């Protein structure tokens, strides 16, 4: 856990890719759930932020 936090603070690729992947997965989950219209409405933005974040983070050093 401390390696993960150090990776976030040091802008290392591994930790930030995990955060971006979780955002993408969360956005897809929000898109597929049938319970809340507000979650569905925000799903595109969450997925888009995760995707753009993943593209940017892929240029970070390992």
Backbone as XML, in Angstrom:
<?xml version="1.0"?>
<chain id="A" units="angstrom">
  <residue number="1" name="UNK">
    <atom name="N" x="0.822" y="-1.191" z="0.000"/>
    <atom name="CA" x="0.000" y="0.000" z="0.000"/>
    <atom name="C" x="0.867" y="1.256" z="0.000"/>
  </residue>
  <residue number="2" name="UNK">
    <atom name="N" x="1.955" y="1.235" z="0.741"/>
    <atom name="CA" x="2.808" y="2.415" z="0.772"/>
    <atom name="C" x="3.516" y="2.621" z="-0.562"/>
  </residue>
  <residue number="3" name="UNK">
    <atom name="N" x="3.814" y="1.521" z="-1.283"/>
    <atom name="CA" x="4.415" y="1.659" z="-2.611"/>
    <atom name="C" x="3.438" y="2.329" z="-3.575"/>
  </residue>
  <residue number="4" name="UNK">
    <atom name="N" x="2.161" y="1.989" z="-3.437"/>
    <atom name="CA" x="1.140" y="2.591" z="-4.281"/>
    <atom name="C" x="1.050" y="4.094" z="-4.027"/>
  </residue>
  <residue number="5" name="UNK">
    <atom name="N" x="1.049" y="4.500" z="-2.771"/>
    <atom name="CA" x="0.970" y="5.924" z="-2.427"/>
    <atom name="C" x="2.241" y="6.652" z="-2.864"/>
  </residue>
  <residue number="6" name="UNK">
    <atom name="N" x="3.385" y="6.021" z="-2.698"/>
    <atom name="CA" x="4.632" y="6.633" z="-3.178"/>
    <atom name="C" x="4.618" y="6.789" z="-4.686"/>
  </residue>
  <residue number="7" name="UNK">
    <atom name="N" x="4.035" y="5.807" z="-5.384"/>
    <atom name="CA" x="3.915" y="5.905" z="-6.839"/>
    <atom name="C" x="3.014" y="7.037" z="-7.269"/>
  </residue>
  <residue number="8" name="UNK">
    <atom name="N" x="1.949" y="7.278" z="-6.504"/>
    <atom name="CA" x="1.061" y="8.394" z="-6.826"/>
    <atom name="C" x="1.754" y="9.729" z="-6.603"/>
  </residue>
  <residue number="9" name="UNK">
    <atom name="N" x="2.468" y="9.814" z="-5.496"/>
    <atom name="CA" x="3.166" y="11.074" z="-5.193"/>
    <atom name="C" x="4.304" y="11.329" z="-6.171"/>
  </residue>
  <residue number="10" name="UNK">
    <atom name="N" x="4.975" y="10.281" z="-6.602"/>
    <atom name="CA" x="6.118" y="10.439" z="-7.490"/>
    <atom name="C" x="5.761" y="10.427" z="-8.963"/>
  </residue>
  <residue number="11" name="UNK">
    <atom name="N" x="4.455" y="10.429" z="-9.264"/>
    <atom name="CA" x="3.972" y="10.388" z="-10.641"/>
    <atom name="C" x="4.607" y="9.243" z="-11.420"/>
  </residue>
  <residue number="12" name="UNK">
    <atom name="N" x="4.483" y="8.045" z="-10.869"/>
    <atom name="CA" x="4.969" y="6.840" z="-11.533"/>
    <atom name="C" x="3.828" y="6.188" z="-12.290"/>
  </residue>
  <residue number="13" name="UNK">
    <atom name="N" x="4.174" y="5.551" z="-13.393"/>
    <atom name="CA" x="3.175" y="5.019" z="-14.306"/>
    <atom name="C" x="2.266" y="3.969" z="-13.680"/>
  </residue>
  <residue number="14" name="UNK">
    <atom name="N" x="2.822" y="3.026" z="-12.952"/>
    <atom name="CA" x="2.049" y="1.899" z="-12.454"/>
    <atom name="C" x="0.871" y="2.296" z="-11.597"/>
  </residue>
  <residue number="15" name="UNK">
    <atom name="N" x="1.099" y="3.138" z="-10.623"/>
    <atom name="CA" x="0.032" y="3.535" z="-9.711"/>
    <atom name="C" x="-1.049" y="4.350" z="-10.421"/>
  </residue>
  <residue number="16" name="UNK">
    <atom name="N" x="-0.635" y="5.257" z="-11.269"/>
    <atom name="CA" x="-1.617" y="6.102" z="-11.967"/>
    <atom name="C" x="-2.392" y="5.318" z="-13.010"/>
  </residue>
  <residue number="17" name="UNK">
    <atom name="N" x="-1.770" y="4.285" z="-13.626"/>
    <atom name="CA" x="-2.505" y="3.456" z="-14.568"/>
    <atom name="C" x="-3.603" y="2.681" z="-13.858"/>
  </residue>
  <residue number="18" name="UNK">
    <atom name="N" x="-3.335" y="2.270" z="-12.622"/>
    <atom name="CA" x="-4.365" y="1.573" z="-11.849"/>
    <atom name="C" x="-5.544" y="2.512" z="-11.588"/>
  </residue>
  <residue number="19" name="UNK">
    <atom name="N" x="-5.257" y="3.745" z="-11.206"/>
    <atom name="CA" x="-6.327" y="4.721" z="-10.945"/>
    <atom name="C" x="-7.126" y="4.972" z="-12.223"/>
  </residue>
  <residue number="20" name="UNK">
    <atom name="N" x="-6.450" y="5.140" z="-13.352"/>
    <atom name="CA" x="-7.139" y="5.383" z="-14.620"/>
    <atom name="C" x="-7.988" y="4.174" z="-15.019"/>
  </residue>
  <residue number="21" name="UNK">
    <atom name="N" x="-7.462" y="2.976" z="-14.817"/>
    <atom name="CA" x="-8.216" y="1.768" z="-15.158"/>
    <atom name="C" x="-9.455" y="1.614" z="-14.285"/>
  </residue>
  <residue number="22" name="UNK">
    <atom name="N" x="-9.331" y="1.964" z="-13.022"/>
    <atom name="CA" x="-10.485" y="1.897" z="-12.122"/>
    <atom name="C" x="-11.544" y="2.915" z="-12.557"/>
  </residue>
  <residue number="23" name="UNK">
    <atom name="N" x="-11.124" y="4.093" z="-12.981"/>
    <atom name="CA" x="-12.084" y="5.090" z="-13.471"/>
    <atom name="C" x="-12.808" y="4.593" z="-14.719"/>
  </residue>
  <residue number="24" name="UNK">
    <atom name="N" x="-12.082" y="3.963" z="-15.635"/>
    <atom name="CA" x="-12.708" y="3.428" z="-16.838"/>
    <atom name="C" x="-13.715" y="2.347" z="-16.469"/>
  </residue>
  <residue number="25" name="UNK">
    <atom name="N" x="-13.314" y="1.429" z="-15.585"/>
    <atom name="CA" x="-14.221" y="0.358" z="-15.160"/>
    <atom name="C" x="-15.446" y="0.921" z="-14.439"/>
  </residue>
  <residue number="26" name="UNK">
    <atom name="N" x="-15.239" y="1.933" z="-13.605"/>
    <atom name="CA" x="-16.355" y="2.567" z="-12.907"/>
    <atom name="C" x="-17.318" y="3.220" z="-13.894"/>
  </residue>
  <residue number="27" name="UNK">
    <atom name="N" x="-16.781" y="3.876" z="-14.906"/>
    <atom name="CA" x="-17.630" y="4.502" z="-15.913"/>
    <atom name="C" x="-18.446" y="3.488" z="-16.699"/>
  </residue>
  <residue number="28" name="UNK">
    <atom name="N" x="-17.830" y="2.353" z="-17.035"/>
    <atom name="CA" x="-18.570" y="1.305" z="-17.747"/>
    <atom name="C" x="-19.652" y="0.711" z="-16.842"/>
  </residue>
  <residue number="29" name="UNK">
    <atom name="N" x="-19.323" y="0.498" z="-15.572"/>
    <atom name="CA" x="-20.329" y="0.005" z="-14.630"/>
    <atom name="C" x="-21.490" y="0.988" z="-14.516"/>
  </residue>
  <residue number="30" name="UNK">
    <atom name="N" x="-21.169" y="2.269" z="-14.427"/>
    <atom name="CA" x="-22.209" y="3.296" z="-14.325"/>
    <atom name="C" x="-23.088" y="3.302" z="-15.571"/>
  </residue>
  <residue number="31" name="UNK">
    <atom name="N" x="-22.503" y="3.007" z="-16.708"/>
    <atom name="CA" x="-23.255" y="2.975" z="-17.962"/>
    <atom name="C" x="-24.226" y="1.803" z="-18.014"/>
  </residue>
  <residue number="32" name="UNK">
    <atom name="N" x="-23.845" y="0.681" z="-17.411"/>
    <atom name="CA" x="-24.661" y="-0.527" z="-17.518"/>
    <atom name="C" x="-25.674" y="-0.724" z="-16.389"/>
  </residue>
  <residue number="33" name="UNK">
    <atom name="N" x="-25.574" y="0.035" z="-15.320"/>
    <atom name="CA" x="-26.474" y="-0.192" z="-14.195"/>
    <atom name="C" x="-27.869" y="0.358" z="-14.514"/>
  </residue>
  <residue number="34" name="UNK">
    <atom name="N" x="-28.920" y="-0.332" z="-14.058"/>
    <atom name="CA" x="-30.280" y="0.105" z="-14.394"/>
    <atom name="C" x="-30.990" y="0.896" z="-13.296"/>
  </residue>
  <residue number="35" name="UNK">
    <atom name="N" x="-30.278" y="1.335" z="-12.261"/>
    <atom name="CA" x="-30.946" y="1.879" z="-11.086"/>
    <atom name="C" x="-31.021" y="3.396" z="-11.041"/>
  </residue>
  <residue number="36" name="UNK">
    <atom name="N" x="-29.986" y="4.084" z="-11.466"/>
    <atom name="CA" x="-29.923" y="5.526" z="-11.257"/>
    <atom name="C" x="-29.644" y="6.256" z="-12.568"/>
  </residue>
  <residue number="37" name="UNK">
    <atom name="N" x="-30.504" y="7.176" z="-12.903"/>
    <atom name="CA" x="-30.320" y="7.956" z="-14.121"/>
    <atom name="C" x="-29.157" y="8.934" z="-13.989"/>
  </residue>
  <residue number="38" name="UNK">
    <atom name="N" x="-28.922" y="9.442" z="-12.782"/>
    <atom name="CA" x="-27.810" y="10.378" z="-12.597"/>
    <atom name="C" x="-26.460" y="9.681" z="-12.769"/>
  </residue>
  <residue number="39" name="UNK">
    <atom name="N" x="-26.334" y="8.432" z="-12.301"/>
    <atom name="CA" x="-25.098" y="7.680" z="-12.541"/>
    <atom name="C" x="-24.919" y="7.421" z="-14.034"/>
  </residue>
  <residue number="40" name="UNK">
    <atom name="N" x="-26.004" y="7.060" z="-14.698"/>
    <atom name="CA" x="-25.946" y="6.831" z="-16.141"/>
    <atom name="C" x="-25.527" y="8.099" z="-16.881"/>
  </residue>
  <residue number="41" name="UNK">
    <atom name="N" x="-26.040" y="9.230" z="-16.453"/>
    <atom name="CA" x="-25.729" y="10.499" z="-17.109"/>
    <atom name="C" x="-24.259" y="10.880" z="-16.950"/>
  </residue>
  <residue number="42" name="UNK">
    <atom name="N" x="-23.664" y="10.544" z="-15.819"/>
    <atom name="CA" x="-22.266" y="10.898" z="-15.565"/>
    <atom name="C" x="-21.285" y="9.853" z="-16.082"/>
  </residue>
  <residue number="43" name="UNK">
    <atom name="N" x="-21.788" y="8.727" z="-16.570"/>
    <atom name="CA" x="-20.893" y="7.628" z="-16.959"/>
    <atom name="C" x="-19.975" y="7.998" z="-18.119"/>
  </residue>
  <residue number="44" name="UNK">
    <atom name="N" x="-20.474" y="8.753" z="-19.084"/>
    <atom name="CA" x="-19.636" y="9.120" z="-20.221"/>
    <atom name="C" x="-18.459" y="9.983" z="-19.780"/>
  </residue>
  <residue number="45" name="UNK">
    <atom name="N" x="-18.713" y="10.939" z="-18.921"/>
    <atom name="CA" x="-17.650" y="11.830" z="-18.437"/>
    <atom name="C" x="-16.607" y="11.042" z="-17.654"/>
  </residue>
  <residue number="46" name="UNK">
    <atom name="N" x="-17.048" y="10.127" z="-16.790"/>
    <atom name="CA" x="-16.118" y="9.331" z="-15.987"/>
    <atom name="C" x="-15.262" y="8.452" z="-16.891"/>
  </residue>
  <residue number="47" name="UNK">
    <atom name="N" x="-15.886" y="7.811" z="-17.871"/>
    <atom name="CA" x="-15.138" y="6.970" z="-18.803"/>
    <atom name="C" x="-14.165" y="7.805" z="-19.630"/>
  </residue>
  <residue number="48" name="UNK">
    <atom name="N" x="-14.604" y="8.963" z="-20.072"/>
    <atom name="CA" x="-13.737" y="9.839" z="-20.855"/>
    <atom name="C" x="-12.552" y="10.332" z="-20.043"/>
  </residue>
  <residue number="49" name="UNK">
    <atom name="N" x="-12.773" y="10.733" z="-18.805"/>
    <atom name="CA" x="-11.685" y="11.188" z="-17.943"/>
    <atom name="C" x="-10.685" y="10.048" z="-17.705"/>
  </residue>
  <residue number="50" name="UNK">
    <atom name="N" x="-11.184" y="8.849" z="-17.449"/>
    <atom name="CA" x="-10.300" y="7.703" z="-17.259"/>
    <atom name="C" x="-9.483" y="7.390" z="-18.489"/>
  </residue>
  <residue number="51" name="UNK">
    <atom name="N" x="-10.088" y="7.482" z="-19.667"/>
    <atom name="CA" x="-9.378" y="7.193" z="-20.912"/>
    <atom name="C" x="-8.306" y="8.234" z="-21.192"/>
  </residue>
  <residue number="52" name="UNK">
    <atom name="N" x="-8.643" y="9.506" z="-21.058"/>
    <atom name="CA" x="-7.658" y="10.570" z="-21.281"/>
    <atom name="C" x="-6.545" y="10.487" z="-20.241"/>
  </residue>
  <residue number="53" name="UNK">
    <atom name="N" x="-6.919" y="10.186" z="-19.018"/>
    <atom name="CA" x="-5.919" y="10.031" z="-17.958"/>
    <atom name="C" x="-4.972" y="8.879" z="-18.282"/>
  </residue>
  <residue number="54" name="UNK">
    <atom name="N" x="-5.508" y="7.771" z="-18.790"/>
    <atom name="CA" x="-4.666" y="6.627" z="-19.138"/>
    <atom name="C" x="-3.698" y="6.996" z="-20.261"/>
  </residue>
  <residue number="55" name="UNK">
    <atom name="N" x="-4.162" y="7.756" z="-21.232"/>
    <atom name="CA" x="-3.277" y="8.172" z="-22.329"/>
    <atom name="C" x="-2.154" y="9.064" z="-21.813"/>
  </residue>
  <residue number="56" name="UNK">
    <atom name="N" x="-2.479" y="9.994" z="-20.938"/>
    <atom name="CA" x="-1.469" y="10.892" z="-20.391"/>
    <atom name="C" x="-0.480" y="10.129" z="-19.495"/>
  </residue>
  <residue number="57" name="UNK">
    <atom name="N" x="-1.027" y="9.256" z="-18.652"/>
    <atom name="CA" x="-0.201" y="8.525" z="-17.692"/>
    <atom name="C" x="0.738" y="7.548" z="-18.395"/>
  </residue>
  <residue number="58" name="UNK">
    <atom name="N" x="0.364" y="7.079" z="-19.560"/>
    <atom name="CA" x="1.226" y="6.129" z="-20.256"/>
    <atom name="C" x="2.566" y="6.762" z="-20.663"/>
  </residue>
  <residue number="59" name="UNK">
    <atom name="N" x="2.668" y="8.068" z="-20.567"/>
    <atom name="CA" x="3.928" y="8.753" z="-20.877"/>
    <atom name="C" x="4.765" y="9.031" z="-19.629"/>
  </residue>
  <residue number="60" name="UNK">
    <atom name="N" x="4.247" y="8.690" z="-18.458"/>
    <atom name="CA" x="4.993" y="8.874" z="-17.209"/>
    <atom name="C" x="6.150" y="7.869" z="-17.142"/>
  </residue>
  <residue number="61" name="UNK">
    <atom name="N" x="7.198" y="8.195" z="-16.388"/>
    <atom name="CA" x="8.283" y="7.218" z="-16.230"/>
    <atom name="C" x="7.845" y="6.063" z="-15.331"/>
  </residue>
  <residue number="62" name="UNK">
    <atom name="N" x="8.501" y="4.926" z="-15.540"/>
    <atom name="CA" x="8.197" y="3.762" z="-14.696"/>
    <atom name="C" x="8.947" y="3.913" z="-13.413"/>
  </residue>
</chain>
